[in-house]
């Protein structure tokens, strides 16, 4: 038996993720992914009015708040067979685009770049050479010698003070840290600048969502955002123009800095386009609806099996039976009462805790499956759906990335995307694509208002008896779906099948590993005491575990109780 390594917690945001790996001969030979706390939202929602479910579900997480609100109202609307006003669709789409861009920026620079960038090495860089390098990659106006010199001096003062804040506790000097000092300085500088641009995207979310985090304007039936071009208290042309100005700023950073940084760093770590493959079954759901019924979308969804683009099967609408009928969840290795694989509408969430048992139960996460198979979700899944469906916005940015990498001496194709670095590149491609689409949907909203359409809401009507619905959304971390069963106007069952649950799932009753676990097999481990390589591969999925857990103490008791009125 090889050496056992446990990393707990592994995430830099929304923790509770434990990863165990067995290392033999300098490589990972076995792995376990474990969510360490329980989420009880499904239990909390039983018996409640479906119209308020979104307010509870978006508080599953402080990072992904918009996504759970959207998925929740879509689930109830789907159960009721509702059509939405176009303005409501466009407003929601703008919220989702802005949130996703903010999330993708934060993920690369602030949650995962520290796995690749040696902060202390940046002190040895020549700011002039860094500026020349940056200018050779992009024409972004911020890449000046003065800019990089100022960042280096700021970093030096941090280090000399002995208090380096978010840069503390990194694996600086690790043998796998291979970037030249000038590239490290470039990345540190853009790390700091990215904080400013992600904030601009948050402002767009606040314009259309009322506030950020925890948006206030989504409701079952549309949005609670009055539109009147001549009223200062409503969504008017002044606010639309402000949103456009902010989106243009974010677009400039995403398309001139973010995607180019990922390409440049990826080319310098080109071996990581061959590491972290794992599960190559992919699931993405379509999003950014263009009509009232949810049958036309600006982002493609579907499934791909065995990494073969020829197996692409589209998901065409919010009512597509292909998606509705093929999702299930296993709890064979999860700390829940054994009920066998179940469809989410029949899902049972009854905690049954044991200790960590590698051959038994070892996670609070369930194991979602599609047609009985583990599926990888996330930006890579959506980019692959775009390639397979010949989606023009996807192809535009995939070709851009491939050509840019080729100019840097690295040849990339679709096969290289099935990897740790491929997931980072796909996320940057998706962000660049969303920067274009956000402005498109702002134009669509403005044109629809100019035609005199100010409608934003349709009143929901709840029938007697039982109705079921699913609401899905392609969230920053991948396919998110909420499943609701409504009986006599009240929730009788509710299940959230979230992106990180798909990716972090434990083994199922067939012993099939989830994507995190499978992606670690074969990963190199140079220093077992500093398992940087484990962090690199898991962080490439952008793990956010709050969506899969709920807070309890060591004895399984709630830490606090909150009465929701």
C-alpha positions as CSV (number, residue, x, y, z in Angstrom):
1,X,0.0,0.0,0.0
2,X,1.2,3.5,-0.9
3,X,1.4,6.6,1.3
4,X,-2.0,8.1,2.3
5,X,-2.4,11.9,2.1
6,X,-5.3,13.9,3.4
7,X,-6.0,17.5,2.5
8,X,-8.8,19.0,4.6
9,X,-10.1,21.6,3.8
10,X,-8.9,21.9,0.3
11,X,-11.0,24.8,-1.0
12,X,-10.0,28.4,-0.8
13,X,-13.6,29.5,-0.6
14,X,-16.7,27.8,0.8
15,X,-14.8,25.0,2.4
16,X,-15.8,21.6,3.9
17,X,-14.1,19.6,1.1
18,X,-11.7,16.8,2.2
19,X,-9.6,15.0,-0.4
20,X,-7.8,11.7,0.4
21,X,-5.2,10.3,-2.0
22,X,-3.1,7.2,-2.0
23,X,0.3,7.8,-3.6
24,X,2.6,5.1,-4.9
25,X,5.7,5.6,-7.0
26,X,5.2,9.4,-7.1
27,X,1.7,9.2,-8.5
28,X,-1.8,9.1,-7.2
29,X,-3.2,5.5,-7.4
30,X,-6.5,6.0,-5.5
31,X,-8.6,8.9,-4.3
32,X,-11.7,9.8,-2.2
33,X,-13.7,13.1,-2.3
34,X,-15.6,13.9,0.8
35,X,-18.0,16.7,1.6
36,X,-17.6,17.2,5.4
37,X,-20.9,18.9,6.4
38,X,-24.6,18.4,5.6
39,X,-26.9,20.7,3.6
40,X,-30.5,20.6,4.9
41,X,-32.2,23.0,2.5
42,X,-34.4,20.3,1.0
43,X,-35.8,19.4,4.5
44,X,-36.3,23.1,5.3
45,X,-38.4,23.7,2.2
46,X,-41.0,21.0,2.7
47,X,-44.5,22.4,3.3
48,X,-43.6,25.9,2.2
49,X,-45.1,28.0,-0.5
50,X,-43.2,27.4,-3.8
51,X,-43.1,31.1,-4.5
52,X,-40.6,31.7,-1.6
53,X,-38.3,28.7,-2.2
54,X,-35.9,30.9,-4.2
55,X,-35.2,33.1,-1.2
56,X,-34.1,30.1,0.8
57,X,-32.2,28.3,-1.9
58,X,-30.1,31.3,-2.9
59,X,-28.8,31.3,0.6
60,X,-27.2,27.9,0.2
61,X,-24.1,29.8,-0.8
62,X,-22.7,33.3,-0.4
63,X,-20.9,32.9,-3.8
64,X,-23.5,31.4,-6.1
65,X,-26.5,33.3,-4.9
66,X,-28.0,34.3,-8.2
67,X,-27.8,30.8,-9.6
68,X,-30.0,29.1,-7.0
69,X,-32.6,31.9,-7.1
70,X,-32.9,31.4,-10.9
71,X,-33.0,27.6,-10.8
72,X,-35.6,27.7,-8.1
73,X,-38.1,30.0,-9.9
74,X,-37.5,28.1,-13.1
75,X,-38.4,24.9,-11.4
76,X,-41.7,26.3,-10.1
77,X,-42.5,27.9,-13.5
78,X,-41.8,24.6,-15.2
79,X,-44.2,22.8,-12.9
80,X,-46.9,25.3,-13.7
81,X,-46.1,25.3,-17.5
82,X,-45.6,29.1,-17.5
83,X,-44.3,31.4,-20.2
84,X,-42.4,34.5,-19.2
85,X,-42.3,38.0,-20.7
86,X,-39.3,38.6,-22.9
87,X,-38.1,41.4,-20.6
88,X,-38.0,39.0,-17.7
89,X,-35.9,36.6,-19.7
90,X,-33.4,39.3,-20.8
91,X,-33.1,40.8,-17.3
92,X,-32.4,37.3,-15.8
93,X,-29.9,36.6,-18.6
94,X,-28.0,39.8,-17.9
95,X,-27.8,38.9,-14.2
96,X,-26.5,35.5,-15.0
97,X,-23.9,36.7,-17.5
98,X,-22.5,39.4,-15.2
99,X,-22.4,37.0,-12.2
100,X,-20.7,34.3,-14.3
101,X,-18.0,36.7,-15.6
102,X,-17.3,37.9,-12.0
103,X,-17.1,34.3,-10.8
104,X,-14.8,33.2,-13.5
105,X,-12.4,36.1,-12.9
106,X,-12.3,35.4,-9.2
107,X,-11.8,31.7,-9.7
108,X,-8.7,32.0,-11.9
109,X,-6.9,34.9,-10.2
110,X,-7.9,34.6,-6.6
111,X,-8.8,31.0,-6.0
112,X,-6.5,29.0,-8.2
113,X,-3.7,31.1,-9.7
114,X,-1.7,30.7,-6.4
115,X,-1.4,27.0,-7.3
116,X,0.7,28.1,-10.3
117,X,2.2,31.4,-9.5
118,X,5.2,31.8,-7.1
119,X,4.5,35.1,-5.4
120,X,7.9,35.5,-3.8
121,X,9.6,34.9,-7.2
122,X,7.9,38.0,-8.5
123,X,10.3,40.1,-6.4
124,X,13.2,39.0,-8.6
125,X,11.5,40.1,-11.8
126,X,12.5,43.0,-14.1
127,X,9.4,45.2,-14.4
128,X,10.5,46.4,-17.9
129,X,10.8,42.8,-19.2
130,X,7.4,42.0,-17.6
131,X,5.8,44.9,-19.4
132,X,7.4,43.9,-22.7
133,X,6.1,40.3,-22.2
134,X,2.6,41.6,-21.3
135,X,2.5,43.9,-24.3
136,X,3.6,41.0,-26.6
137,X,0.6,39.0,-25.5
138,X,-2.1,41.7,-25.4
139,X,-2.7,45.4,-26.3
140,X,-4.4,46.1,-22.9
141,X,-3.6,49.7,-22.0
142,X,-2.7,48.8,-18.4
143,X,0.4,46.8,-19.1
144,X,3.0,49.5,-18.5
145,X,6.4,49.5,-16.8
146,X,5.1,51.9,-14.2
147,X,2.2,49.6,-13.4
148,X,4.4,46.5,-12.9
149,X,7.0,48.4,-10.9
150,X,4.4,49.7,-8.5
151,X,3.0,46.3,-7.9
152,X,6.4,44.9,-7.2
153,X,7.2,47.6,-4.7
154,X,3.8,47.0,-3.0
155,X,4.5,43.3,-2.9
156,X,8.0,43.9,-1.4
157,X,6.5,46.0,1.4
158,X,4.1,43.1,2.2
159,X,6.9,40.6,2.4
160,X,9.2,42.8,4.4
161,X,6.4,43.5,6.9
162,X,6.1,39.7,7.5
163,X,2.3,40.0,6.9
164,X,1.5,39.0,3.3
165,X,-2.2,38.5,3.8
166,X,-3.8,36.3,1.2
167,X,-0.4,35.2,0.0
168,X,0.5,33.5,3.2
169,X,0.8,29.7,3.5
170,X,1.5,29.1,-0.2
171,X,3.8,26.4,-1.5
172,X,6.4,29.0,-2.6
173,X,9.6,27.5,-4.0
174,X,7.8,24.2,-4.7
175,X,9.6,22.2,-7.4
176,X,6.4,22.3,-9.5
177,X,6.4,26.1,-9.5
178,X,8.2,26.8,-12.8
179,X,7.2,30.2,-14.1
180,X,9.9,32.8,-14.8
181,X,9.9,35.8,-12.3
182,X,8.6,38.1,-15.0
183,X,5.5,35.9,-15.5
184,X,5.0,35.7,-11.8
185,X,5.0,39.5,-11.5
186,X,2.6,39.8,-14.4
187,X,0.2,37.3,-12.7
188,X,0.5,39.1,-9.3
189,X,-0.3,42.4,-10.9
190,X,-3.3,41.1,-12.7
191,X,-4.4,39.4,-9.5
192,X,-4.7,42.8,-7.8
193,X,-6.3,44.4,-10.9
194,X,-8.8,41.6,-11.2
195,X,-10.3,42.6,-7.8
196,X,-11.4,45.9,-9.4
197,X,-12.9,44.4,-12.5
198,X,-14.8,41.7,-10.8
199,X,-16.4,44.4,-8.7
200,X,-17.6,46.1,-11.9
201,X,-19.4,42.9,-12.9
202,X,-21.0,42.8,-9.4
203,X,-22.4,46.3,-10.1
204,X,-24.2,45.0,-13.1
205,X,-25.8,42.3,-11.0
206,X,-26.9,44.9,-8.6
207,X,-28.5,47.1,-11.3
208,X,-30.7,44.3,-12.5
209,X,-30.9,42.2,-9.3
210,X,-31.5,44.9,-6.8
211,X,-28.4,44.0,-4.7
212,X,-25.4,41.7,-4.7
213,X,-25.1,39.1,-3.2
214,X,-28.6,37.7,-2.8
215,X,-30.5,39.3,-5.6
216,X,-34.0,40.5,-4.9
217,X,-35.7,41.0,-8.2
218,X,-36.5,37.4,-9.4
219,X,-39.9,36.1,-8.7
220,X,-41.9,33.1,-9.9
221,X,-43.5,34.5,-13.1
222,X,-40.8,37.0,-14.1
223,X,-38.9,39.8,-12.4
224,X,-39.8,42.5,-9.8
225,X,-38.0,45.2,-11.7
226,X,-40.3,47.8,-13.1
227,X,-39.4,49.2,-16.5
228,X,-40.2,52.8,-17.4
229,X,-37.8,54.8,-19.6
230,X,-39.2,58.1,-18.2
231,X,-39.1,57.2,-14.5
232,X,-36.1,57.7,-12.3
233,X,-37.2,55.0,-9.8
234,X,-37.4,52.2,-12.4
235,X,-35.1,50.5,-14.9
236,X,-34.7,53.3,-17.4
237,X,-32.3,54.2,-20.1
238,X,-29.8,55.9,-17.8
239,X,-29.4,52.6,-15.9
240,X,-29.2,50.6,-19.0
241,X,-26.4,52.9,-20.3
242,X,-24.6,52.5,-17.0
243,X,-24.8,48.7,-17.3
244,X,-23.4,49.0,-20.8
245,X,-20.5,51.1,-19.6
246,X,-19.7,48.5,-16.9
247,X,-20.0,45.5,-19.2
248,X,-17.7,47.1,-21.7
249,X,-15.1,47.5,-19.0
250,X,-15.4,43.9,-17.9
251,X,-15.3,42.7,-21.5
252,X,-12.0,44.6,-22.1
253,X,-10.4,42.9,-19.1
254,X,-11.8,39.4,-19.8
255,X,-10.9,39.5,-23.5
256,X,-7.5,41.3,-23.3
257,X,-6.2,40.1,-19.9
258,X,-7.9,37.1,-18.4
259,X,-8.0,34.8,-21.4
260,X,-4.5,35.8,-22.5
261,X,-3.1,35.2,-19.0
262,X,-4.6,31.7,-18.9
263,X,-3.2,30.9,-22.4
264,X,0.3,32.2,-21.5
265,X,0.5,30.4,-18.2
266,X,-1.0,27.3,-19.7
267,X,1.6,27.2,-22.4
268,X,4.4,27.5,-19.8
269,X,2.8,24.5,-17.9
270,X,1.9,22.6,-21.1
271,X,2.4,19.2,-19.4
272,X,-0.8,19.9,-17.4
273,X,-2.8,19.6,-20.6
274,X,-2.0,15.9,-20.2
275,X,-2.8,15.6,-16.5
276,X,-6.2,15.4,-14.7
277,X,-8.3,13.8,-17.4
278,X,-10.6,11.7,-15.3
279,X,-14.3,11.3,-16.2
280,X,-14.9,12.3,-19.9
281,X,-18.7,12.1,-19.9
282,X,-20.0,15.6,-20.0
283,X,-23.2,17.3,-19.1
284,X,-24.2,21.0,-19.8
285,X,-27.7,22.5,-19.9
286,X,-28.7,25.2,-22.4
287,X,-29.1,28.8,-21.0
288,X,-29.8,32.4,-21.9
289,X,-33.3,31.8,-23.3
290,X,-34.3,33.9,-26.2
291,X,-38.0,33.2,-26.2
292,X,-40.9,33.2,-23.7
293,X,-41.1,29.3,-23.6
294,X,-37.5,28.4,-23.1
295,X,-37.1,26.6,-26.4
296,X,-34.4,28.8,-28.0
297,X,-31.1,29.6,-26.2
298,X,-27.8,31.5,-26.7
299,X,-25.8,28.8,-24.9
300,X,-25.9,25.2,-26.0
301,X,-26.5,22.2,-23.7
302,X,-26.4,18.4,-24.0
303,X,-24.4,15.4,-23.2
304,X,-21.2,13.8,-24.6
305,X,-20.0,10.4,-23.6
306,X,-16.4,8.9,-23.5
307,X,-15.0,12.2,-24.7
308,X,-16.3,11.6,-28.2
309,X,-17.9,14.7,-29.7
310,X,-19.8,12.5,-32.1
311,X,-21.9,11.3,-29.2
312,X,-23.3,14.8,-28.7
313,X,-27.0,14.8,-27.8
314,X,-28.6,18.2,-27.4
315,X,-30.9,19.3,-24.6
316,X,-33.3,21.5,-26.5
317,X,-35.7,23.1,-24.0
318,X,-36.7,23.6,-20.4
319,X,-39.1,20.7,-21.0
320,X,-36.8,18.3,-22.7
321,X,-37.6,14.7,-21.5
322,X,-34.0,13.7,-22.3
323,X,-32.8,15.7,-19.3
324,X,-35.9,15.2,-17.1
325,X,-35.9,11.4,-17.3
326,X,-32.2,10.5,-17.0
327,X,-31.0,12.2,-13.8
328,X,-30.7,10.1,-10.6
329,X,-28.7,10.2,-7.4
330,X,-27.0,7.4,-5.5
331,X,-26.3,7.4,-1.8
332,X,-24.4,4.1,-1.6
333,X,-21.3,5.8,-0.2
334,X,-23.0,8.9,1.2
335,X,-24.1,9.6,4.8
336,X,-27.8,9.2,4.0
337,X,-30.3,6.4,4.5
338,X,-29.8,3.8,1.8
339,X,-32.7,4.0,-0.6
340,X,-31.0,3.0,-3.9
341,X,-30.5,5.3,-6.9
342,X,-33.5,7.6,-7.1
343,X,-34.8,10.3,-9.5
344,X,-34.7,13.7,-7.8
345,X,-38.5,14.0,-7.7
346,X,-38.4,10.9,-5.5
347,X,-35.2,11.9,-3.7
348,X,-34.9,11.2,0.0
349,X,-32.6,13.3,2.2
350,X,-32.4,11.5,5.6
351,X,-28.9,11.8,7.2
352,X,-27.3,8.7,8.6
353,X,-23.8,9.5,9.7
354,X,-20.9,7.0,10.2
355,X,-17.3,7.9,10.4
356,X,-15.1,8.1,7.3
357,X,-15.1,4.6,5.8
358,X,-13.1,4.4,2.5
359,X,-14.9,1.2,1.6
360,X,-18.2,2.3,3.0
361,X,-19.8,5.7,3.5
362,X,-17.5,8.7,3.4
363,X,-19.3,11.8,2.2
364,X,-22.3,14.1,2.7
365,X,-22.4,14.5,-1.0
366,X,-24.8,12.4,-3.0
367,X,-23.6,10.9,-6.3
368,X,-25.6,12.3,-9.2
369,X,-25.6,10.2,-12.4
370,X,-27.0,10.7,-15.9
371,X,-28.2,7.4,-17.5
372,X,-26.3,5.7,-14.7
373,X,-23.0,7.4,-15.6
374,X,-20.9,9.9,-13.7
375,X,-20.7,13.2,-15.6
376,X,-18.3,16.1,-15.5
377,X,-20.0,19.5,-15.5
378,X,-18.6,23.0,-15.8
379,X,-17.3,25.4,-18.4
380,X,-15.3,22.5,-20.1
381,X,-18.6,20.6,-20.6
382,X,-20.3,23.7,-22.1
383,X,-17.4,24.5,-24.4
384,X,-17.3,20.9,-25.7
385,X,-21.1,21.2,-26.4
386,X,-20.4,24.4,-28.3
387,X,-17.7,22.7,-30.4
388,X,-19.9,19.7,-31.1
389,X,-22.9,21.8,-32.1
390,X,-20.8,24.3,-34.1
391,X,-21.9,27.1,-31.8
392,X,-20.4,30.2,-33.4
393,X,-19.6,32.2,-30.2
394,X,-17.8,29.1,-28.8
395,X,-15.9,28.4,-32.0
396,X,-14.8,32.1,-32.2
397,X,-13.0,31.9,-28.8
398,X,-11.8,28.4,-29.0
399,X,-10.1,29.3,-32.3
400,X,-8.7,32.4,-30.7
401,X,-7.2,30.4,-27.8
402,X,-5.8,27.7,-30.1
403,X,-4.2,30.2,-32.4
404,X,-2.7,32.2,-29.5
405,X,-1.2,29.1,-28.0
406,X,0.2,28.1,-31.4
407,X,1.9,31.5,-31.6
408,X,3.5,30.8,-28.2
409,X,4.8,27.4,-29.6
410,X,2.2,25.1,-28.1
411,X,-0.2,23.1,-30.3
412,X,-3.6,22.5,-28.6
413,X,-6.6,20.5,-29.8
414,X,-9.8,19.2,-28.3
415,X,-8.0,16.3,-26.7
416,X,-5.9,18.6,-24.6
417,X,-9.0,20.2,-23.1
418,X,-9.7,17.0,-21.2
419,X,-7.2,18.0,-18.5
420,X,-6.5,20.1,-15.5
421,X,-5.2,23.1,-17.6
422,X,-8.0,22.4,-20.2
423,X,-10.6,23.2,-17.5
424,X,-8.9,26.6,-16.8
425,X,-8.8,27.4,-20.5
426,X,-12.4,26.4,-21.1
427,X,-13.5,28.7,-18.3
428,X,-11.6,31.6,-19.8
429,X,-13.2,30.8,-23.2
430,X,-16.6,30.8,-21.6
431,X,-16.0,34.2,-19.9
432,X,-14.9,35.8,-23.2
433,X,-18.0,34.4,-24.9
434,X,-20.3,35.7,-22.1
435,X,-18.7,39.2,-22.4
436,X,-20.0,39.3,-26.0
437,X,-23.4,37.7,-25.1
438,X,-24.0,40.1,-22.2
439,X,-23.9,43.1,-24.5
440,X,-26.1,41.3,-27.0
441,X,-28.8,40.7,-24.4
442,X,-28.6,44.2,-23.2
443,X,-29.3,45.3,-26.8
444,X,-32.2,42.8,-27.0
445,X,-33.7,44.3,-23.8
446,X,-33.3,47.9,-25.0
447,X,-34.8,47.1,-28.4
448,X,-37.8,45.3,-26.8
449,X,-38.4,48.3,-24.5
450,X,-38.2,50.6,-27.5
451,X,-41.0,48.6,-29.1
452,X,-43.2,49.6,-26.2
453,X,-43.1,46.3,-24.3
454,X,-42.7,47.0,-20.6
455,X,-44.2,43.7,-19.3
456,X,-42.1,41.9,-16.6
457,X,-44.4,39.5,-14.8
458,X,-47.1,36.8,-15.2
459,X,-49.2,35.8,-12.1
460,X,-48.6,32.1,-11.3
461,X,-51.7,29.9,-10.7
462,X,-51.4,26.7,-8.6
463,X,-53.7,23.9,-9.4
464,X,-55.1,21.4,-7.0
465,X,-53.4,18.0,-6.9
466,X,-49.7,17.3,-7.7
467,X,-47.5,18.9,-10.3
468,X,-43.7,18.5,-10.8
469,X,-41.1,20.7,-12.3
470,X,-37.4,21.1,-12.9
471,X,-35.5,24.3,-13.3
472,X,-32.0,24.2,-14.7
473,X,-29.2,26.8,-15.2
474,X,-25.7,26.5,-16.5
475,X,-24.0,28.1,-13.5
476,X,-20.3,29.1,-13.4
477,X,-19.5,25.7,-12.0
478,X,-21.7,23.8,-14.4
479,X,-25.2,22.2,-14.7
480,X,-27.4,23.2,-11.8
481,X,-30.9,21.8,-11.4
482,X,-33.7,22.2,-8.8
483,X,-36.5,19.6,-8.7
484,X,-39.8,20.4,-7.0
485,X,-42.9,18.4,-6.3
486,X,-45.9,20.7,-5.5
487,X,-49.1,19.2,-3.9
488,X,-52.1,21.4,-3.4
489,X,-50.0,24.5,-3.8
490,X,-47.3,23.6,-1.2
491,X,-43.9,21.9,-1.6
492,X,-44.0,18.2,-0.9
493,X,-40.4,17.4,-2.1
494,X,-37.5,19.5,-3.2
495,X,-34.0,18.4,-4.4
496,X,-31.0,20.5,-5.5
497,X,-28.6,18.7,-7.8
498,X,-25.7,21.1,-8.0
499,X,-22.5,21.4,-10.1
500,X,-20.1,20.6,-7.3
501,X,-22.2,17.6,-6.3
502,X,-21.9,16.2,-9.8
503,X,-18.1,16.8,-9.8
504,X,-17.2,15.9,-6.2
505,X,-19.5,12.9,-6.0
506,X,-18.3,9.8,-4.1
507,X,-18.4,6.4,-5.7
508,X,-21.9,5.0,-6.5
509,X,-23.3,1.5,-6.0
510,X,-21.4,0.3,-9.0
511,X,-18.1,1.6,-7.6
512,X,-17.8,4.3,-10.3
513,X,-15.7,7.3,-9.1
514,X,-16.9,10.8,-9.4
515,X,-15.0,13.4,-11.6
516,X,-12.8,14.7,-8.7
517,X,-11.7,11.3,-7.7
518,X,-11.1,10.0,-11.3
519,X,-9.2,13.1,-12.3
520,X,-6.6,12.6,-9.5
521,X,-5.6,9.1,-10.7
522,X,-2.2,9.3,-12.2
523,X,-1.5,12.8,-11.0
524,X,2.2,13.3,-10.1
525,X,3.1,14.0,-6.5
526,X,6.6,15.4,-6.1
527,X,6.5,16.2,-2.4
528,X,3.9,14.2,-0.4
529,X,4.2,16.7,2.5
530,X,3.3,19.5,0.0
531,X,0.7,18.0,-2.3
532,X,0.4,21.0,-4.6
533,X,-0.6,18.8,-7.6
534,X,-3.7,17.7,-5.8
535,X,-4.7,21.3,-5.3
536,X,-4.1,22.1,-8.9
537,X,-6.4,19.4,-10.3
538,X,-9.2,19.9,-7.8
539,X,-9.1,23.6,-8.0
540,X,-9.4,23.5,-11.8
541,X,-13.0,22.4,-11.2
542,X,-13.7,25.5,-9.1
543,X,-15.0,23.6,-6.1
544,X,-17.7,25.4,-4.0
545,X,-19.0,23.0,-1.4
546,X,-21.5,25.1,0.4
547,X,-24.1,24.0,-2.2
548,X,-23.7,20.4,-1.1
549,X,-23.6,20.8,2.7
550,X,-25.2,22.3,5.7
551,X,-23.6,23.3,9.0
552,X,-23.6,20.8,11.9
553,X,-21.3,20.3,14.9
554,X,-19.2,17.2,15.5
555,X,-22.1,15.4,17.1
556,X,-24.4,16.1,14.2
557,X,-26.4,18.9,16.0
558,X,-27.2,22.2,14.4
559,X,-24.8,25.1,15.4
560,X,-27.6,27.6,15.5
561,X,-31.3,27.8,14.6
562,X,-32.9,30.6,12.6
563,X,-36.6,31.1,12.4
564,X,-37.7,32.2,8.9
565,X,-40.9,34.2,9.0
